[in-house]
């Protein structure tokens, strides 16, 4: 469900999620090599993992949970695979879903990326820790594509959009500068029977 450096050894780790039980597990990696596993917290019924980001500036990635039925978000503050505490985040408006967490404006705080499946509009909610401070509209996604997630593809320190067309299995990257699309590049086409999940 996510990739982040949970044990702060400078190597990204896997965050696994069991949809049937709600259980999370962190797989500690060294490059592509599996080192160990640590059991993480279980998500309550009705909640999904929407992203990770360091919301309390302690160097450890935290978990952002989203409840699609209520629009509520919750941030779980983590220390490696252990949940230390939690805090309520902002509630999303009706019709919107949370598709990613990243620092869009470069202020050191993770922000929310919202997506409206009905209109294909996007909005960035700028955050200060767990508080929504302001918003800016992002670009509208073409009707044939879905917004899958957000990550920095070109290494310029700015998060980019990852798009996927389920009909053609085509992937696309929208390079962003804050809330503005700068350019587009098509990624690889996925093989039949495979799908794309958020980075």
N, C-alpha and C positions, 0 to 999 in steps of 0.2 A: 504493500500500500504506500510505502514511502521509502526514501533513501536519504540518510543523514548520518552525521558522525555522532553517534550516541555516547560513545565512551571517550571522546576527545583524543583519539590517537592519530588524528589526521587522515584516517581512512573512512570513507563512507560505509555505513552499515545498512542492512535490510531491516525494515519493519514489516513483519508478517501479520496477517489478520485472518482469523477463522470466523467466517460469516455465520456459521451455525452456532457457535458458542460465544462469540464476541471477544474471544481471547486474543491478545497480542503477544508477539515474541520478537525480540531483537536478535538478529544474527550478526554477530561481530565479524567483520571481514578485514583481511589484509590484502588489498588489491582485489583479486577475484577469488582468493582463498578463504574458505570458511574456517573461523577459529573457534568460536563457541556460541552458545545460545543462552539468552537470559529471558525469563518469563516476564512479560509486561502486564499492565493492568487490563482488565476486561471492560469492554464498552457496554453501557446499559442498552437494553432493548430500545430500538427506534433511533439510535444514534449511529453515525458513520464517521469515519476518519476523513477529514477534508484537507489536511496538510500538516506540515511541521514548520516551526520557526522558533527562534529564541526570543520569547516575549519578555522575559525578566532579566535579560542581559547577563546571565551567569555562565554562558558558553555552552550550555546543553540545549539541544533542540526540544521544544515542547510540542505537545499534540493539540491540534485544533479539531474539536468534534462539532458536527452539524446535525441538527434534527430537522429533516425535510418536512415533517408534519407541522411543526410549530415555527420553523425559521430560526430557532434559537441556536447560538453557538456557545461553546464552553472551551476554555483553555486549560489543559492539564499541564502543570509545571513538572518537568521530569528531571531526574538525575540518573543518567544512563537509562536503564529500563524501568526504574522505580518512579512511580508517581508520588511527588512530594506534597502537592496541594493543587487546588483548582480554583478557577475564577470564572464567573459568567462573562461572556463576551457579548457583543451587540447582537440584536435580533434582526434578521434580514427581512425586507418587505416581502409580501405575498408575491409569488410568481418567480422569485429569484432563488438561485442556488449558489453555494460556495464551491468554486472550482479550483482554488489554489491559494497559497500563502507565499508571499515574497515581498521584498523591500523595493517597491517601485520608484519611490522618490529619493532614495539614497540617504535617508535620515537615520538609518540604523535600526528602525522599527519594522517588523514584518507587517505587511498590509494584506487585506482581503481582496481577492479577485472574484467578483460576482458575475453570474451569467444568467440570462433570462431565456430559457428554452423556447418560449413562445415567440419572442421578438428577435432572438439571437443577439440582443444587445449585451454589452459588457460595461461594467462599472468598477472602478477601483475605489475601495474604501481605505483611506489612510488612517493608520492606527497609531496611538501612543500607548504602548503596552497593551492593555485589554480594552482601551477606550477608542471608539470611532470618532475621529476629529473632523474629517472633511471627506468630500467625494469628488471624483471627476469621471465623466463618461469616457469609456474606451471605444475602440472601433467595433462595428457590428460584424458579426461572423456571417459568411454566406450560408444560405439556407441548407445547402447540401452538406455542410460541415458541422461538426460538433467541437466545442472547446473542451479539450481533454485536461489540460493542466498548464503549468507555467514553470519555466526554469531558464537559466542563462545559457543559451546555445552558443553564442559567439564570444563569450568570455570577456565582455566589456563591462561587466558589473551590473548590467540592466537585465531584469527578467524578461523573457519572451513568451509569446503564446504558442502552444502546441495544438494543432488542429488535426482532425481525422474525418475522412469521408467513408462512412461504413459501406456505401454502395460500390465505390470504386476501390476501397481499401487504401486510398492515397493519403499520405501524411503531408502536412505543411507546417512551416515555421513562420510566424510573423515576428519579425525583429522589432522591438519596441524601445522607445525612449520615454520612460514614465508611462503616460497613458496614450501616447501617439505611436501609430504604426509607421515605421521608417521604410521597411522593405519586406519582401516575401521570398521564401525559398521553398521549393517542394522537397520533401524528404522521401525516403524509400516507400514503395508500395508494399503493403503487408501480404504474405501468402494467404491463400484461401483458408478459412476456418480459424484464423487468428484475429485478435483484436488488440487495441492499444489501450493501456491504462495510464493513469497520471504518473509523471516522473516524481 
